Amino acid sequence: MLETVTMTSPHIFEETTDALKTAFMSIGFGTLCSISLNERFEAKGLHYDDKITILEVCNPFEALSALNIDPDIAYFLPCKVLIKEVKGEVSVTMIKPTSFITLLDHDHLNEFAIKIEKALLQAIESLSN
């Protein structure tokens, strides 16, 4: 089973999204894509009560390093972070890289996943500061 980490944000949804993008950038992770599921649903005439945005973030130097170890890591790239608002409470969730990296059989990738997980958690936890 995949492990996740969730943190409640003290900010409103939009501020959380912007602050996360800035925090990721400060640790070398660019936001490749920001997907508002609500906007996607509404474009199709569908409605979803809660807000969900998916941030796809990547450090290209780390990604290349991991790809050189095992090209199958591409299945897990870029890293995804969810920002959700449910009943007025904003939270940030991600699957721990150390959880899904076990699907590939490489000790070097385990070390990589620990490093990436620490960096992403640092950025997410900065929302509380």
N, C-alpha and C positions, 0 to 999 in steps of 0.2 A: 504494500500500500504506500502511496506517495504521501510524504509529510509536507505539511504547509506551515507557514508562519503568518500570523495575522496580527496587525497592530491597529488600534483605534487612532484616528487622526484628530487632533484638536482643532483642525481647520475645516472650513466648508469644502465641498467637493472640488470646485474649480481651483481654489487655493492649494489644496492637497496635490492636485494634478500638476500645477505649475511648480510647486515647491519640490516635488519628486523629480521632475525633469531637470531642474537646476541642481539638485543633490546628486543625481546620477552623472550629470555632466562634470561636476566637481571631482568625481572619482574616475573619470575617463570613460564613462559609458554614455553614448549618445542615444537619444530616443529615435529609433528608426521609424516608428509608427505609433500613432495614438488612435485607437479604434473605439469610438463611442458606439456601444451596442444599441443604445437607445435611438441614436440618429439612424443607424442602419435599419432597425426595426421600423421606425416611423416612415422611412423612405419606401418601405414595402406595405405601408398601411397597417402595421402591427403596433401594439402598445405593450410596454412593459413598465410596471409601476416604479421599480427601483432603478437607480442609476448604476451603470457599469461601464467603465472604460478600461481597455486593455492597453498597457504600455509595453511595447516591444523594445527592449534596450540591449545594447551590445557594446563591448569594448573590442574593437577590431583586432588589436594586438593579441589579446587573450584568446579571441575566437580563432585566429590563425594558428596560434600555438596549439590549441586543442585539436583543430582539424589536422595538424601535422602528426599528432599522436594517433588519432582515429577519425577518419572522415565521417564515420557514422554519427559523430557528435552533432553533425548538421541537423539531425532530427530534432535536437533540443535547442537549436539557435533560431532566433535570438531569445534571450531570457524574457519571460513574460511576467508582468506585475499587474494585478487587478486592483482597481480603485472602485469601491462600491459604496453606495449610499442606500441604506435600508432604514426606513422610518426615521430619517433625519440623522442617523449615525453614520459617519464616514469611516471606512476602514481600508487598509491596504493589505493585500494578501499575495503571497508568492509560493510556488512549490519550491522547496529547498533543493538546490542543485545537488547536494549530497544524497538526496533521496532518489532522484531519477538517474543519476550517473551510475548507480549500481546495475542498471540494465545493460550497460556496456562493461566488458570484462578487462579493465585496464587499471592497474594500480596508479599509474601516473595521472590518469583522469580523476581519480579520487582526490589526489592532492590539489589538482586544478579546481575541482568542485568546491572544496573547502575554502580556497582562496576567493573564488567568485562569490560564494555564499556570504562570507564575511564582509566583502565590499558592498554587496547589495543590501545586507542588513544594516550596515553603517549608514547608508544613504536613507533607508526607510526610517531608521531610528532617529535620524536628524530632524524629523518632523516634530518630535517632542521637545526639541531644544528651542 
